[in-house]
């Protein structure tokens, strides 16, 4: 079994899928969700999935449905915003990724200019 830190979660056309972050290999796929756009939030040890007005809670290591809620009366459609105290919104993750990429590029540039001048 892969640890949660080794997984990347993807939501596509009514599917939630876990991929191995190193190889891209499918670790598990859940096709029990309703079809449509899929929004995901990793909330600690739970993967929260929203699709067409339904909310599912999956075990992120296996993809097994732990619970679901049809959210009757709240409408349906996408995109859905999911936020958690334990999880992070996708915008925060994008900003953190950009900052990390910039820091790596700056470190590489500094290292390259230092080694070429000696």
Secondary structure, DSSP 8 states (H G I E B T S, - for coil): ---GGGEEEEEETTEEEEEETTT--EEEEE--S-SS--EEEEETTEEEEEETTEEEEE-TTT--EEEEE--TTS---S------SSS--HHHHHHHHHHHHHHHHHHHHHHHHHHHH-
